[in-house]
C-alpha cells in the first residue's frame, strides 16, 4: 500500500466554504477516501424515526458506508438544528448496529458533525445496571463561510487512513481515529493543542504581542522544516545512517538554529540508524588488563585496615562507650520524650 494513504488529506477553507449542498458533502467524504459508491437516499420511515423527527426532517441520506454499515455517515437536513433534535437522533440510532457520524444542517450556513459515541454502563453495587446503552452525541459545529483553524484541523483528521493487513478499509480503527479527532476538538486552540494548562494565556495573549510574532518572515523555519520532511519517509527508506545524518538530521538542526558538530563517520551498513547510531558510539572502556592494574595501584595507595584482632578490640571499646538502649523497666515511667 502506498504510504500516502496513511497520511491525512489537506483541507483548505475554500473546500469547506463549498459545502453548500448534499452533493458537495458527498464529494468531501469521497475526497477524504471514504467509499463513494455507498451513497443512498433514504426516508425517515426507512430509518424508523419517531414522529417528532419525521416532522422536522426535510431530507435524509446516507453519504457513505464502510464494510456493510460498520461505519456509516448520514446527512440530515432539518427545519432547525437544536439540542433537542440532536439528542433525539442520537436516541434513534442507539440500538442500530454499527458506528455512526451524522451531519446535521438546516441551511448549510452552519454544519454540525455529530459523532454518536456509545457508553455501556458498568456494574453498580454488585448488581447489573438497569439502564441500557447510552449514546453521547459529540458535536463539532462548523461555520461554513468562515471555518476556524480548529475545525479545519479536526476535519482533516476525518481522513480515512486505517487499513487492515490485506489493505482493506478497517472501520473500527477508523472509528477510534474519529473519536481521537473529537478529543482534539474539545481542548485545541487555534494555533496549538493544549489541555488548558497555565501557558494558554501566554500563548494566546502575550506571545502575539512580541515583535517577532509580527515579523514578516516569522514562519520561515516552519516552512523549511516542513519542506525537509516532505517525502522523507520514501526518500530515506533503506538509506545508510551517514546519508540520513547528512541530508536530513543536519539540515533540520541548522534550520532550528543549532550548531552541528560532525560525528564519527558511520559504516555504510548502518541502515536507518542515523544520528542515534552516531550518538550512541561512546568511547570503549579500558581493556580488562589495564583495569586490573589500576585497581591494584589504587589498593596500594589506600590506607590499610588494622588486623582483625585490633578491629575487634576497637569495636568492643566503642560498644562500651555507647549508651545502652532504654531498659524495659523504665518504659512504663515515661520513656524517651
N, C-alpha and C positions, 0 to 999 in steps of 0.2 A: 504494500500500500504506500502511496506517495505520502511523504511526511507532511506535505502541505494540508492534507485532510485532517491533520491533528491540530491545526492552527485555527484560531478564530478569524472569521471574516472581518474585513474592515468596514465599519459603518460610519457614514457621514450624516450631518444634519440634513443635507439635501435629500437623502434617501428616506429619512423619517418624515420629512415635510411632504413627501409624495404619497403618503399613506392616506389617501382620500376616498378609498373605496375598498370593497371586499377583494377585488382583483389585485389591487396593489398590496394588500396584506398577504394574499396568497403568494405573490411574487417575492415578498420579503422572506417568507419561510422557505421558499424554494432557493433563494439566494443563500440562506443560512444552512443549506444542504439537507433540508427535510424532504421526504418524498413528495414529488409534485404530482403524482398520479393518484393520490388518495383523496382528492378534493371531492366533496359530496354535499349537495344542497339537501337540507333536512327541514322537518316541520316540528313545531312544539309537540304535536301529538305523537310523532315518532319517538321523541325523547321522553314522552310521558311526563311532561312538565305540569306542575299544578296550575290551577285556574289563574291564580294571581300573576304567574309568569306568562301564561298564554296571552293575557290581556295587554301586556306591555312589550311583547316581543314582536318586532316588525319583520325580523329575518334571523334565521339561524343556519349556520353552515359549518361543516367540518372542513377546515382548511388543509389539514394533513393528518396522517396517521402512520404510526411506525409499528411494525410487527403485529399486524392484525389487531390493532387497538390497544396494545400495551402502553403506548403513549399517544395521546390524541390532543389536537389543538382545535378548539371550536370558537367560531365567531358569533356573537350575539349583538344584533342591532336592536336596541331598546328605545322606548319612548323617552326614558330618562334613566341614567345610571346613578343609583342610590345605594347606600349601605344595605338597606333592606333587600333590594333586588339582588345584590351581590351575595348576601348570605342565603337568600332563598335558592339561588342557583347552586351554591355550594351544597346545600342540603339535597337538592335534586340529583346531584352527581355522587352523593356519599356512598351509595351501595352499588354503583356501577363498576364493573370490572375494568381495571386499567388505571393509569395516571393521566391527569388532565391539566391542560393550560387553557384558560378561557381568555378571549379577547372581547372586551365589552366597550361599546360606544353608543352614543345617541346621535351625534352629528359629525364625527370624525375630527372634531377640534381637540377633544381630549380622548385619549385611548387608554383604557385600563387593561393591563396584562395581569391576570389573576391566576396564581398557582394554587391549586387545591391540594393542600397537604393534609394527609390523614394522620390521626393520632389514635392509638388504641389504648384505652385506659388500662392500667395495671391492676394488681390485686390491692384491695383496701381492707385492712384489719383481718387478714386471713381469709376473706371471702371474695368471690368473683364479683367484680363491679357490674352493676345492672345496666349502666349506660352502654350504648353501642359505640361504634366507631365515630370519632369526632373529626370533622373536616374543618380545617382552619384556612380561610382564604387569605393569601398573601398578595397584596396589591402593589403593582408598580404603575403609577399614573404618569402618562407622558403627554406633554403639551406638543401636539403635532407641529405647530408652526414654529415653536421655539424650544426644541428638546435640550435639556440641560446636560452637562458633561456626565453626570452620574447616570442618567437614563441611557445615554449612548454607551457608556461603559458596561452597564448591565445587559442591555440588548445585544451587545457584541458577544457576551458570554452565552447567549442563546444558541450560538453556532453549534451545529451537530458535529462533534469531534470524537464520539465514543463508538468504537467498533470492537467486535469480538475477534477471536483468533482466526476466524475464517473471513475476516474483513466484511462482516455483515453488521448492519446497524445494531447497536446494543441499547435498547430503550431504557433499561434500568440504570445503567451507568450514566446515560444522558440525563435521566431524571435527577440523579444525585447532583449532577453539574448544575442543573437549573435551580435546585434548592440552594446550592452554594452561591449562585448569582444573586438570589434574593437576600441572602445573608449580607452580601456586599452592599446591596441597595439600602439595607437598614442602617448601616453606620458609615457609609462612604461620604466623603466630602468632595466638592467639585474637582479639586486638584490632587487629592491623595486619599488613601484608605486608612482609617484610624478608628480605634474603639473608644472614642470620647475621652482621650487622655488629656492631661493638662496642657499639652503642646498645641492643642487645636486652636486656642486663642492666638498664640504666637504665629502659627502657620496661616491662619485666616485673616488676622488683623494687622499684626506688626510686620511680618515679612513683606507684604506688598508695599509697605511704606519705605523700604530700604531702596537706596538709589540703584543698586544692582538689579533689583526686580524690574525696574522700568527701562533698563538698558536695551538698546535695540538688538544686540546680539546675545541676549541672556540665555537663549536656548541652543546656542551653537554646540555646546558639549553634548546635550541630549541628542541632537540630530546626528552628531558624529558617532556617538556610541550606537545609536540605532542603525546607522548605515553599516558600521563594522559588524554588528550582529546579524544583519540581514543575510540569510543564506549560509550562516556559519555552520549549521548542522550538516548540510550537504557538502560544503566546501572542505571541511576539515575531518570528515569521517574517514578513519583509517590513516590519517597523516601521522607522521612521527612527531615526537614531543618537541624537537627543535623547531620544526616548522610552525607548530601551534604557538610556541613561545614567541617566535619572531614576527609572525604575521597576524596574530590575534591578541595575545596577552599583552605584549609590549605596547602596541598602538593604543589599546584601551587604557593602560596605566598612564601613558603620556597625555592622552586626552583629558584624563581626570586630574592632571597636574602633578603626578608623581615623577620622580627621577628614577629611571630604570638602570639598575646595575646588571650587567650581563652575568648570568650564572654559568657554571661549568657546562661545556658542551654536552648535549645528550647523545646517547648512542642512537644510530639510525633505527634500531629495532625497538626503541621505546615508544611503541604505538599508543597514542591517545593519552600519554601521561602528562605532557605539558609542563606547566610551571610547578605543579605539585610534585612531579618526579624530580625536578631540579632542586626545589627547596628541601626535599626530603633527603638529599645527599649530604650527610653530615660527616665530619672528619672521622675516620675509623679509629677505634681505641688502640692504645699501645699493645704491642704483642704480649703474649702471656708471660714470656721470659722477663721482659722489661718490667712488667707489673710486679713480678715476684721480687726482682732486685730492689725496686723502690720500696716495697713493703718491708723487706729486711733492713734497709737503711733507716726507715722510719722507726722500726723497733729498736735499732741500736741506739738511736738518739733519745728515745723516750726513757724517763726515769724508771728504774726497776722497782718492783714492789718488794716489801720485806718478805722474809721467809714465812712459810705457813705458820710456824710456831709463834713468831713475833706478831703476825696478823691476828692470830687467835688471842694472844695476850692483850693486844690493843683493844680488841673487841670486848673482852671481859672487863677491862678498865673503863671503857666507855659505858658499858651497861651499869657498872657500879656507880657511875656519876649521874646516870639518868634517873629522874624521879620516877618512882613506881606508880602505876596507874591507881586510880581510886579504888580502895578496897570495898568489898561488898558490904561490910558492916557500917560504913559511913554513908551509903547511898540513901538510906532512909532518913537521914538527918539533914538533908538539904542538897547534897550533891554539889556539882560544879555550877556556878552561876555564869 
